[in-house]
Amino acid sequence: MPGNSHDSHNALTGTSLTRRQFMDRSIAVGASAVVATMTGSALAEGAGSAMPMSITEAGKRMRDGSFTSVDLTKAYFHYIDLYQPKLNMFISQLRELALKTAAERDAELKQGKDRGPLHGIPILVKDLYEMAGTITTVGSKAFVDRHSSEDATSVHHLREAGVVVLGKTNMNEFAAGVSGTNAYFGDAHNPWALDRSPGGSSSGNGAALAAGIGFGGTSSDTGGSIRVPASWCGIAGIRPTYGLVSLNGLFPRAYSLDVAGPLARNVFDLALLLDAMAGFDPKDKFSALAQQRKSYTANIQNGVKGMTFATVKNYTYKDVDKPVADAVEKAADSFRSLGANIIEIEIPALEGQLDYNKLFTNILLYEFNQILGGKYRGTPDAADLYGPIVTSNIAAGSKVSREDYERTMRERPAIIAEVKRVFKEVDALLTPALPTTAPLLKASAQDYGRGRQFTIPFSYVALPSAVVPCGFDGQGLPIGVQIVGDHFYEASILQIAYAFEQATDFHKKHPPLFCETVPA
């Protein structure tokens, strides 16, 4: 179970450290300091009032004086104390740093310095992003004492925009997998049903945001690590165009497929976070020169009237559980009622060439083995330091020939061109984010692997896609619809997602574990 204490040897320092001690360790803060910071009178005065549900609402309350960033940060740590033992969201909590930053942001507002919409806003950072003064474990026992001296570029941008970072979140080890399981730090749990997966690899972000903790999280997506938690946790996420957000300071999973992007509780917040994260970065050789210059919120409220969306024949509803298919079909009907045209098209590549199992093995696992395999095989006690998913991924990747990898990569430009052609007649494609709702955490690798059919093909063609909740199954588990657009059309995708979100109330429904009111 998450958080069970057992002695484990720290291979880098030679010291003993329990899993629970590490997970609960706050960076450079003692228990007495934590207790002292949790007793603010302003928070007590606001007890019982509703927690802000969006970045915009939180910002308004900070600026009218009814709530401070410190109030909000304290409230979140109250709920973290309650929910961390159940959800296992964090690898490390940054209480002292968060409260110090929040106080600085409050002081700035009083002095007339306003950094913009993210000023004083608490967020989460996935633990594969470097962040100065923290430990970046990438979810692995092998990196349990890996100190970061600089911020990842996107973390730097967010901190300059004024965010408060609550902590570094749990994840599949080395981002390997979509299950949200972790052999060393413990599994993250879905707040909708604790025996279910929150999705991965950005599992801690998904679980925390679904439970109402923080307003967004820096995440990454190689084969679905933003889109899977968004769907299974009932939140919003966007996998940007390859190269839109800098990868500098992120530990890689597969160079050809990796992107960085945000998860959030609603689409407008997603756009605000992407505003801060996106931008060309000379430190990242994969960074794209073509960048959005106008805010992603600028046209987000323009609706979808006159737009054309397509479902894909022999793909959108193929091998999909009935509750998911029904929810996506109803989502298409909702778009139609909003004035959009819904058509069905054919994309032959999605019926064969874009086989998700081949792409997963021939590219993702091959590159993962190139990145980590040498270090793994050169470590005498690798079996103790690396978990079973990583071990299995490296073994599978090592069996892929360079010829198979290069052939699959050579095919890529032609397939990208074929898929891009559809955007001459449609504004976006509609698919399920995943063919199922959240499986049991103990589900088989085959069950989890099935979910890649709607994620990896679009990773391969480097197209952006957003996921928003579009329904629930009979057990009350969330379902997400995926909206796929042309390269660098994030603004359009977010506009589409926002229109759907505003026309429905799925994003307003919350799991049993949720930060509803300001604590006493």
Sequence and secondary structure as in RCSB ss.txt:
>XXXX:A:sequence
MPGNSHDSHNALTGTSLTRRQFMDRSIAVGASAVVATMTGSALAEGAGSAMPMSITEAGKRMRDGSFTSVDLTKA
YFHYIDLYQPKLNMFISQLRELALKTAAERDAELKQGKDRGPLHGIPILVKDLYEMAGTITTVGSKAFVDRHSSE
DATSVHHLREAGVVVLGKTNMNEFAAGVSGTNAYFGDAHNPWALDRSPGGSSSGNGAALAAGIGFGGTSSDTGGS
IRVPASWCGIAGIRPTYGLVSLNGLFPRAYSLDVAGPLARNVFDLALLLDAMAGFDPKDKFSALAQQRKSYTANI
QNGVKGMTFATVKNYTYKDVDKPVADAVEKAADSFRSLGANIIEIEIPALEGQLDYNKLFTNILLYEFNQILGGK
YRGTPDAADLYGPIVTSNIAAGSKVSREDYERTMRERPAIIAEVKRVFKEVDALLTPALPTTAPLLKASAQDYGR
GRQFTIPFSYVALPSAVVPCGFDGQGLPIGVQIVGDHFYEASILQIAYAFEQATDFHKKHPPLFCETVPA
>XXXX:A:secstr
 TT   EEE TTT  EEEHHHHHH BTT  HHHHHHHT  HHHHHTTTSB   SHHHHHHHHHTTS  HHHHHHH
HHHHHHHHHHHH  EEEE HHHHHHHHHHHHHHHHTT    TTTT EEEEETTB  TTSB  TT GGGTT B  S
  HHHHHHHHTT EEEEEE  SGGG  SS   TTT    BTTBTTB   SSSHHHHHHHHTT SSEEEEEESSST
THHHHHHHT EEEE  TTSB  TTB  S TTT EEEEEESSHHHHHHHHHHHBS  TT TT  S    S TTTTT
TS  TT EEEEETTTTTTT  HHHHHHHHHHHHHHHHTT EEEEE  GGGGTTT HHHHIIIIIIHHHIIIIIHH
HHT TTHHHHS HHHHHHHHHHHTS HHHHHHHHHTHHHHHHHHHGGGGT SEEEEES SSS  BTT  HHHHHG
GGGGTHHHHHTT  EEEEEEEE TTS EEEEEEE  TT HHHHHHHHHHHHHH  GGG   SS   B   
